[in-house]
Amino acid sequence: MKTVLAWLIMVAPVWGGQIDAADLADLPAADVVIVGEVHDNPVHHQNQAFAVAAISPTALVFEMLTPDQAARVTAANRADPGLGALLGWEAEGWPDFAMYQPIFTASPTAAIYGAAVELGGLRDVDSVAALLPDPRFGLAMALAPADQAAREADQMAAHCGALPVDLLPYMVAVQRLRDATMAAKSLEALAETGGPVVVITGTGHARRDQGVPAALALAAPQLRVLSIGQLEGDPGATPPYDLWLITDPIPREDPCAAFKAGD
């Protein structure tokens, strides 16, 4: 079986380095800009709104919205305090919509696209990959063993070490599907609106080595793609983003506390 080799699908970064929030006002030109977040950090959403206002994109792609939800957003209601309820935002488990609404209003004429994945109860790798059969995104191709193992380790760590080992390949497949779906919606938005397109998503999906940028590099390597990660701590020597911001962590309960209590 063919394998996806992460370093072969990469394109050269647009620009590299840590930036401050003020630098978001003067970003390099790109066709698609992926702006990551830690979902419950309000500063990250303020930065996203600031970046969107500066870029003035023709389209915004949200990880958090299905296409049906995105279709409910209009020029008339995007500033309405009731928009979150209309979208069923918090019912889907996302943090307070009030943090996100300034992103919707930062570029008032931008078309809104939803890229949320609806799994419909699927629980095996092949069925997940079949939800996006477009061969450009390579979901039917196996990852290189070292890459697969690294991604499974990331999934285990993100879930407090509590996942059954046999579930890890499925979790990796779902992550790949989410990345590819956001990439596909970005291409759709770019074709329909002319761009630039901004993608609002979790920082993990903004990674150049395995996130939305990698999926775009496979499907449309000619595009100028800019990835921006927002982090709450030291990202290490070689963060997998073109640009990154480091902010203070917000106070939150330990998400792994329940699992630790059972030790």
C-alpha positions as CSV (number, residue, x, y, z in Angstrom):
1,M,0.0,0.0,0.0
2,K,1.2,3.5,-0.8
3,T,2.2,5.7,2.1
4,V,1.9,9.4,2.7
5,L,5.3,10.8,3.6
6,A,4.9,14.0,5.5
7,W,8.1,15.6,4.3
8,L,7.2,14.9,0.6
9,I,3.9,16.7,0.8
10,M,5.2,19.8,2.5
11,V,5.6,23.1,0.8
12,A,8.1,25.7,1.9
13,P,6.8,27.9,4.7
14,V,5.7,31.4,3.8
15,W,7.5,32.9,6.7
16,G,8.8,31.5,9.9
17,G,9.0,32.8,13.5
18,Q,7.2,33.8,16.6
19,I,5.1,37.0,16.3
20,D,3.1,39.3,18.6
21,A,-0.6,40.0,18.2
22,A,0.2,43.3,16.6
23,D,2.0,41.5,13.7
24,L,-1.3,40.0,12.7
25,A,-2.1,43.4,11.1
26,D,0.6,42.8,8.5
27,L,0.7,39.2,7.4
28,P,2.3,37.8,4.2
29,A,-0.1,37.5,1.3
30,A,-1.6,34.0,1.0
31,D,-4.5,32.3,-0.7
32,V,-5.5,30.4,2.4
33,V,-4.6,31.5,6.0
34,I,-5.2,28.9,8.8
35,V,-5.4,30.6,12.2
36,G,-5.3,28.1,15.0
37,E,-6.7,28.5,18.6
38,V,-6.9,26.8,21.9
39,H,-10.7,26.6,21.8
40,D,-11.5,28.1,25.3
41,N,-8.9,30.8,25.3
42,P,-10.6,34.2,24.7
43,V,-7.3,35.9,23.7
44,H,-6.9,33.5,20.8
45,H,-10.3,34.5,19.5
46,Q,-9.5,38.2,19.9
47,N,-6.4,37.6,17.8
48,Q,-8.3,35.7,15.2
49,A,-10.8,38.5,14.8
50,F,-8.0,41.0,14.6
51,A,-6.3,38.9,11.8
52,V,-9.6,38.5,9.9
53,A,-10.2,42.3,10.0
54,A,-6.7,42.9,8.6
55,I,-6.9,40.2,5.9
56,S,-10.5,41.1,4.9
57,P,-11.1,37.6,3.4
58,T,-13.8,36.8,0.9
59,A,-14.6,33.6,2.9
60,L,-14.3,32.2,6.4
61,V,-14.2,28.4,6.9
62,F,-15.1,27.2,10.5
63,E,-14.1,23.9,11.9
64,M,-17.1,24.3,14.3
65,L,-19.9,24.6,11.8
66,T,-21.6,22.1,9.5
67,P,-22.5,23.3,6.1
68,D,-26.2,23.5,7.2
69,Q,-25.2,25.6,10.2
70,A,-23.0,27.9,8.0
71,A,-26.0,28.5,5.7
72,R,-27.9,30.0,8.6
73,V,-25.4,32.9,8.9
74,T,-26.5,36.0,6.9
75,A,-25.3,39.5,6.6
76,A,-28.3,40.6,8.7
77,N,-27.7,38.2,11.6
78,R,-24.0,37.8,12.1
79,A,-23.9,40.6,14.7
80,D,-27.1,39.4,16.4
81,P,-26.6,38.2,20.0
82,G,-29.0,35.3,19.2
83,L,-26.8,33.9,16.4
84,G,-25.2,31.3,18.7
85,A,-28.5,29.9,19.7
86,L,-29.7,29.9,16.0
87,L,-26.6,27.9,15.2
88,G,-26.9,25.5,18.1
89,W,-23.3,26.4,18.9
90,E,-22.9,25.5,22.5
91,A,-25.2,22.5,22.2
92,E,-22.4,21.1,20.0
93,G,-20.0,21.5,22.9
94,W,-18.1,24.5,21.8
95,P,-17.1,27.3,24.2
96,D,-19.1,30.4,24.7
97,F,-20.2,31.8,21.3
98,A,-19.6,35.3,22.5
99,M,-15.9,34.7,22.1
100,Y,-16.3,33.7,18.5
101,Q,-18.9,36.2,17.3
102,P,-16.3,39.0,16.7
103,I,-14.7,36.8,14.1
104,F,-17.9,36.6,12.2
105,T,-18.3,40.4,12.2
106,A,-14.6,41.2,11.6
107,S,-15.2,40.8,7.8
108,P,-18.9,41.5,7.4
109,T,-19.1,40.5,3.7
110,A,-17.1,37.2,4.0
111,A,-19.0,34.1,3.0
112,I,-19.3,31.6,5.8
113,Y,-18.4,27.9,5.1
114,G,-18.8,25.0,7.5
115,A,-16.3,22.2,7.6
116,A,-17.5,20.2,10.6
117,V,-17.4,16.4,10.1
118,E,-20.5,14.4,10.8
119,L,-19.4,10.8,11.4
120,G,-22.8,9.2,11.7
121,G,-21.6,6.6,14.1
122,L,-18.8,5.2,11.9
123,R,-16.2,3.5,13.9
124,D,-13.7,1.9,11.4
125,V,-10.8,3.5,9.5
126,D,-11.9,2.6,6.0
127,S,-15.4,3.9,6.5
128,V,-14.1,7.2,7.9
129,A,-11.8,7.6,4.9
130,A,-14.7,6.9,2.5
131,L,-16.5,10.0,3.8
132,L,-14.1,12.1,1.6
133,P,-13.2,9.8,-1.3
134,D,-11.6,12.6,-3.3
135,P,-8.1,11.1,-4.1
136,R,-6.4,14.5,-3.9
137,F,-6.4,14.3,-0.1
138,G,-4.9,10.9,0.2
139,L,-7.1,9.5,2.9
140,A,-7.1,6.0,1.4
141,M,-3.3,6.1,1.6
142,A,-1.6,4.7,4.8
143,L,0.7,6.9,6.7
144,A,4.3,5.9,7.1
145,P,4.7,3.7,10.2
146,A,6.7,6.3,12.2
147,D,4.1,9.0,11.3
148,Q,1.2,6.8,12.3
149,A,2.9,5.9,15.6
150,A,3.6,9.5,16.4
151,R,0.0,10.6,15.6
152,E,-1.4,7.7,17.7
153,A,0.9,8.9,20.6
154,D,-0.5,12.4,20.2
155,Q,-4.1,11.1,20.3
156,M,-3.4,9.1,23.5
157,A,-1.8,12.1,25.2
158,A,-4.6,14.4,24.2
159,H,-7.1,12.0,25.7
160,C,-5.3,11.7,29.1
161,G,-3.8,8.3,28.3
162,A,-7.3,6.8,28.7
163,L,-8.1,5.6,25.1
164,P,-8.1,1.9,24.3
165,V,-5.1,1.1,22.2
166,D,-7.2,-0.5,19.5
167,L,-9.1,2.8,19.1
168,L,-6.1,4.9,18.2
169,P,-6.0,4.1,14.4
170,Y,-9.6,5.3,14.2
171,M,-8.9,8.5,16.1
172,V,-6.0,9.3,13.7
173,A,-8.2,8.6,10.7
174,V,-10.8,11.0,12.1
175,Q,-8.2,13.7,12.6
176,R,-7.0,13.2,9.0
177,L,-10.6,13.4,7.8
178,R,-11.1,16.7,9.7
179,D,-8.0,18.2,8.2
180,A,-8.9,17.1,4.7
181,T,-12.5,18.3,5.0
182,M,-11.3,21.8,6.0
183,A,-8.9,21.7,3.1
184,A,-11.7,20.7,0.7
185,K,-13.9,23.5,2.0
186,S,-11.1,26.0,1.7
187,L,-10.7,25.0,-2.0
188,E,-14.4,25.3,-2.5
189,A,-14.5,28.7,-0.9
190,L,-11.5,29.9,-2.9
191,A,-13.1,28.7,-6.2
192,E,-16.4,30.4,-5.4
193,T,-15.2,33.7,-3.8
194,G,-11.7,34.2,-5.3
195,G,-10.0,34.4,-1.9
196,P,-8.3,35.0,0.3
197,V,-9.8,32.4,2.6
198,V,-9.3,32.2,6.4
199,V,-9.8,29.0,8.3
200,I,-10.7,29.1,12.0
201,T,-9.7,25.9,13.7
202,G,-7.8,24.3,16.6
203,T,-4.1,24.9,16.6
204,G,-3.4,21.2,16.0
205,H,-5.2,21.5,12.6
206,A,-2.9,24.4,11.6
207,R,0.2,22.3,11.7
208,R,2.1,22.2,8.4
209,D,3.4,18.7,8.9
210,Q,0.0,16.9,9.4
211,G,-2.9,19.4,9.5
212,V,-4.9,21.4,7.0
213,P,-1.7,22.9,5.3
214,A,-0.5,19.4,4.6
215,A,-3.8,18.4,3.1
216,L,-3.8,21.5,0.9
217,A,-0.2,20.7,-0.2
218,L,-1.4,17.4,-1.4
219,A,-4.4,18.7,-3.2
220,A,-3.3,22.1,-4.5
221,P,0.5,22.5,-4.1
222,Q,0.4,25.7,-6.1
223,L,-1.5,27.6,-3.4
224,R,0.1,30.1,-1.0
225,V,-0.8,28.7,2.4
226,L,0.0,30.5,5.7
227,S,-0.3,28.6,9.0
228,I,-0.6,30.4,12.3
229,G,-0.5,28.6,15.5
230,Q,-1.6,30.0,18.9
231,L,-0.1,28.3,21.9
232,E,-0.1,28.6,25.7
233,G,3.4,27.5,26.3
234,D,6.9,26.9,24.8
235,P,6.4,25.1,21.4
236,G,9.9,23.7,21.3
237,A,12.7,24.4,18.9
238,T,10.9,23.8,15.6
239,P,7.1,24.6,15.8
240,P,5.2,23.2,12.8
241,Y,3.7,26.5,11.8
242,D,4.8,29.4,9.6
243,L,4.1,31.8,12.4
244,W,3.1,31.3,16.0
245,L,2.0,33.3,19.0
246,I,2.5,32.3,22.6
247,T,-0.1,33.6,25.1
248,D,-0.7,33.0,28.8
249,P,-2.8,29.9,29.6
250,I,-6.2,30.6,31.0
251,P,-7.3,29.1,34.4
252,R,-9.0,25.8,33.8
253,E,-9.7,22.6,35.6
254,D,-7.3,19.7,34.8
255,P,-9.1,17.8,32.0
256,C,-7.4,14.6,33.1
257,A,-8.4,15.0,36.8
258,A,-11.2,12.4,36.6
259,F,-8.9,9.8,35.2
260,K,-6.2,10.6,37.8
261,A,-8.8,10.2,40.5
262,G,-9.3,6.6,39.4
263,D,-5.7,5.7,39.6
